[in-house]
Amino acid sequence: MRTARGRATCLPRTPGGTCAAKPYCYHIDQFSELQPIIHKMVEYGQKLGLDMIQGDHEDAPGQIELNFEYDRAEATADNLSTFRQIAKQVGRELGVFPCFMPKPFMGVSANGCHTNISLWKDEENVFLPDTDDVRKPSAIGLNAIGGILEHLGGLTCVTSPTVNSYRRLWDTGFWAPVFADWGYQNRTTALRVSSPDRFEYRSVDSAVNPYLALAGLIKVMDDGIQRKLDPGPPEESNIYEAIEAGKEVKRVPMTLGEALEALEADEVVKSALPGEMYRVFMHYKRDEWERYCATVTDFDRDEYLDVLP
């Protein structure tokens, strides 16, 4: 499996300060305003072995996406960890705060970490079409997609691992994947075949541990391939319109608590966290969820402070 991707939001160092850019997607002026950050990121990335290939200003204020060349899963996990350290160092030097929080703002796009995946056997990409349909993945590719969809609930707990991750799913209209389906160039589904040679896993955000996430993806794709799981036909239309027309589609977990329950019930995803890893992961994530449930928030005060008996 070979993958690549990196995204962060750059915030001012002073709390409450003005964001580094406005929420204009692919806007040349916003891109230019952030160029000192981008150039420094690329410079350091190249010196540390990252093959930086593309960058742009995304939807949210100060949001930068920088992509590096694909590699084997374990190398990509190392590269993403290096990318994050580079971002933090550039922030220290240029007076901004690189933020990998999945949803720092409501009403604008979140920080995803969409993972583009191709499947290789020796030097052959076996995801490529094996029929006359140039869009359709190979049988192995379809089975890999089927494996992800089969285990998407438990897998989402590993790839969207924080309470804040699920703010991204509730803030509809910003391309976050809520439904377990797939399609060609369809950004409303959890899986998108973005090119004949690869597909994009979208139920993942910038707080992810790349080692656990990629291990989980490998496990569920292998399960799909071994069991020859059929993902069904691709969804060609907007998934919300398809559901309104009567299509039944399973949702991904919508809270960390729900995702923890899905993970607990999924032996295949759990096998990606062997030995003590699963116990430790569940211990800390259940503690995180329970502490959140036991916290009075601004929402509570705004909603209930003046409630009369």
C-alpha positions in Angstrom: 0.0 0.0 0.0 1.3 3.4 -0.9 -0.1 6.7 0.4 0.5 10.4 0.9 -1.1 13.6 2.3 -0.7 16.4 4.8 -2.9 19.3 6.0 -2.8 21.9 8.8 -4.4 25.2 9.8 -2.0 28.1 10.6 -3.3 30.3 13.5 -1.8 33.4 15.1 0.4 32.8 18.1 -1.6 35.3 20.2 -5.0 33.8 21.3 -7.8 35.7 19.7 -5.6 37.3 17.0 -6.4 37.6 13.3 -6.1 34.4 11.3 -3.4 34.1 8.7 -5.8 34.1 5.8 -9.5 34.3 4.8 -11.7 31.3 4.0 -11.3 31.5 0.2 -10.5 28.1 -1.3 -7.7 28.0 -3.9 -7.5 31.8 -3.9 -4.3 33.1 -5.4 -4.1 36.0 -3.0 -4.5 33.8 0.1 -2.0 31.4 -1.4 0.5 34.3 -1.8 -0.1 35.6 1.7 0.9 32.2 3.1 3.8 31.6 0.7 6.5 32.3 3.3 5.1 29.4 5.4 4.7 27.2 2.3 8.2 27.9 1.0 9.8 27.2 4.4 7.8 24.0 4.8 8.9 22.8 1.3 12.5 23.7 2.0 12.7 21.8 5.3 10.7 19.0 3.9 13.0 18.4 1.0 16.1 18.6 3.2 14.6 15.9 5.4 13.7 13.6 2.5 10.1 14.5 1.7 9.3 14.8 -2.0 7.0 17.8 -1.8 4.8 17.8 -4.9 1.8 20.1 -4.5 0.3 22.8 -2.2 -2.6 25.1 -2.0 -4.8 27.2 0.3 -7.9 25.3 1.3 -11.3 26.4 2.5 -10.8 27.4 6.1 -8.9 30.5 7.4 -5.2 29.9 7.3 -5.7 26.3 6.0 -2.8 24.9 3.9 -2.7 21.5 2.2 0.8 20.3 1.3 1.2 16.9 -0.4 4.3 14.7 -0.6 5.0 11.8 -2.9 3.5 8.4 -2.1 5.5 5.6 -0.5 5.0 2.3 1.4 2.7 2.6 4.3 5.4 2.5 7.0 7.5 5.1 5.2 4.4 7.4 4.8 3.6 7.2 8.5 7.2 8.3 9.2 6.9 11.1 6.6 3.7 12.4 8.1 5.3 12.5 11.5 8.2 14.4 10.1 5.8 16.8 8.2 4.1 17.7 11.5 7.4 18.4 13.2 8.5 20.6 10.3 5.2 22.5 10.6 5.7 23.2 14.3 9.3 24.4 13.7 8.2 26.7 10.8 5.5 28.0 13.1 8.0 28.9 15.8 10.2 30.7 13.3 7.5 32.6 11.5 5.2 33.4 14.5 2.2 31.3 13.6 0.7 28.2 15.3 0.3 25.2 13.0 -2.9 23.5 14.3 -3.7 19.9 13.6 -6.9 20.0 15.6 -9.5 18.5 13.3 -12.2 21.1 13.7 -10.9 24.4 15.1 -13.7 26.5 13.5 -17.4 25.7 12.8 -18.8 26.9 9.5 -15.7 26.2 7.5 -13.9 23.1 6.3 -12.1 21.0 8.9 -8.6 19.6 8.8 -8.9 16.2 7.2 -6.0 13.9 6.4 -7.4 12.1 3.3 -5.3 9.1 2.5 -4.8 8.2 -1.2 -4.2 4.4 -1.5 -2.8 2.3 -4.3 -2.2 -1.5 -4.0 1.1 -3.0 -5.1 2.4 -6.5 -5.8 6.1 -6.2 -6.4 6.3 -3.4 -9.1 2.7 -3.8 -10.3 -0.2 -1.6 -9.1 -2.9 -4.1 -8.8 -5.6 -1.5 -8.2 -5.6 -0.6 -11.8 -8.6 -1.7 -13.9 -8.5 -5.3 -15.2 -11.5 -4.9 -17.5 -12.5 -2.6 -20.4 -14.1 -0.2 -18.0 -11.2 2.3 -17.5 -12.8 3.8 -14.4 -13.6 0.5 -12.5 -10.9 -0.7 -10.1 -9.6 -4.3 -10.4 -11.4 -7.1 -8.6 -8.7 -6.9 -5.9 -9.3 -3.1 -5.7 -13.0 -3.6 -5.3 -12.5 -6.2 -2.6 -10.2 -3.8 -0.7 -12.9 -1.1 -0.9 -15.4 -3.7 0.3 -13.2 -4.5 3.3 -13.0 -0.8 4.3 -16.8 -0.4 4.0 -17.4 -3.6 6.0 -15.3 -2.3 8.9 -15.7 1.4 8.5 -17.4 1.8 12.0 -14.5 0.4 14.0 -11.9 1.8 11.6 -13.3 5.4 12.1 -12.5 5.2 15.8 -8.8 4.7 14.9 -8.7 7.3 12.0 -10.9 9.9 13.7 -9.6 9.4 17.2 -10.7 12.5 19.2 -13.9 14.1 20.6 -13.3 17.0 18.3 -13.0 14.7 15.3 -16.8 14.3 15.2 -17.5 18.0 15.0 -16.2 17.6 11.5 -18.9 15.1 10.7 -21.8 17.2 12.2 -20.9 20.4 10.4 -22.5 19.3 7.1 -21.8 20.9 3.8 -18.0 20.8 4.0 -17.3 17.4 2.4 -16.8 15.4 5.6 -17.8 11.8 4.9 -20.8 10.7 6.9 -22.0 7.7 4.9 -20.4 4.4 4.3 -20.4 4.3 0.5 -18.0 4.8 -2.5 -18.0 6.4 -5.9 -16.0 7.9 -8.7 -14.9 11.4 -7.9 -17.7 11.6 -5.3 -16.7 13.7 -2.4 -19.9 13.0 -0.5 -18.9 9.4 0.2 -16.4 7.9 2.6 -14.3 6.4 -0.3 -13.6 8.1 -3.6 -11.9 6.6 -6.6 -9.8 9.7 -7.4 -7.9 8.2 -10.3 -7.7 4.8 -12.1 -4.6 4.0 -10.1 -5.7 4.9 -6.6 -8.6 5.7 -4.2 -9.1 8.1 -1.4 -10.0 7.1 2.2 -11.8 10.2 3.6 -13.0 9.2 7.1 -9.7 10.4 8.7 -8.6 13.7 10.1 -5.4 15.5 11.0 -5.2 14.3 14.6 -4.7 10.7 13.4 -1.9 8.4 14.5 -0.7 7.4 11.0 0.9 4.1 12.2 -2.3 2.9 13.7 -4.5 4.2 10.9 -2.5 2.6 8.1 -2.2 -0.7 10.0 -6.0 -0.7 10.4 -6.5 0.0 6.7 -4.2 -2.8 5.7 -6.0 -5.2 8.0 -9.5 -4.4 6.7 -8.4 -4.3 3.1 -6.8 -7.7 3.5 -10.0 -9.0 5.1 -11.9 -7.7 2.1 -9.5 -9.3 -0.4 -9.5 -12.7 1.4 -13.3 -12.8 1.7 -13.8 -11.2 -1.7 -16.2 -8.6 -0.3 -18.3 -6.8 -2.9 -18.7 -3.0 -2.2 -21.7 -2.8 -4.4 -22.2 -0.4 -7.3 -20.5 3.0 -7.1 -22.7 6.0 -6.0 -22.7 8.4 -9.0 -24.8 11.1 -7.5 -24.7 13.2 -4.3 -25.2 10.7 -1.5 -27.7 13.0 0.2 -29.8 13.1 -2.9 -29.5 9.3 -3.3 -30.7 8.8 0.3 -33.7 11.2 -0.2 -34.5 9.0 -3.3 -34.7 6.0 -1.0 -31.2 4.5 -0.9 -30.3 2.9 2.4 -26.8 3.7 3.5 -25.1 3.1 6.8 -23.7 6.1 8.7 -20.2 6.2 10.2 -20.1 6.7 14.0 -21.1 10.3 14.9 -19.4 10.5 18.3 -16.2 9.2 19.8 -18.3 7.1 22.2 -20.2 5.5 19.4 -16.9 4.8 17.5 -15.4 3.2 20.6 -18.3 0.8 20.7 -17.9 0.0 17.0 -14.2 -0.7 17.6 -14.8 -2.9 20.6 -17.1 -5.1 18.4 -14.7 -5.4 15.4 -12.0 -8.1 15.8 -10.4 -7.3 12.4 -9.7 -3.6 13.3 -8.6 -4.6 16.8 -6.0 -7.0 15.3 -4.2 -3.9 14.0 -3.6 -2.9 17.6 -1.9 -6.1 18.9 -1.0 -7.0 22.5 -1.1 -4.1 24.9 -1.7 -1.5 22.2 -5.5 -2.1 22.0 -5.9 -2.0 25.8 -3.9 1.2 26.1 -5.7 2.8 23.2 -9.1 2.0 24.7 -8.1 3.1 28.1 -7.0 6.5 27.1 -9.8 7.1 24.5 -12.6 5.9 26.9 -11.1 8.3 29.5 -11.1 11.1 27.0 -14.8 10.4 26.1 -15.8 10.1 29.7 -14.1 13.3 30.7 -15.8 15.1 27.9 -19.2 13.7 29.0 -18.4 14.9 32.5 -17.6 18.5 31.4 -19.8 21.6 31.5 -19.2 23.4 28.3 -20.0 26.9 26.8 -22.9 25.2 25.1 -24.4 24.1 28.4 -24.2 27.6 29.8 -25.5 29.3 26.7 -28.4 26.8 26.4 -29.5 26.2 30.0 -28.1 29.0 32.3 -31.4 31.0 32.1 -33.7 28.0 32.0 -36.7 28.6 34.5 -38.3 25.7 36.4 
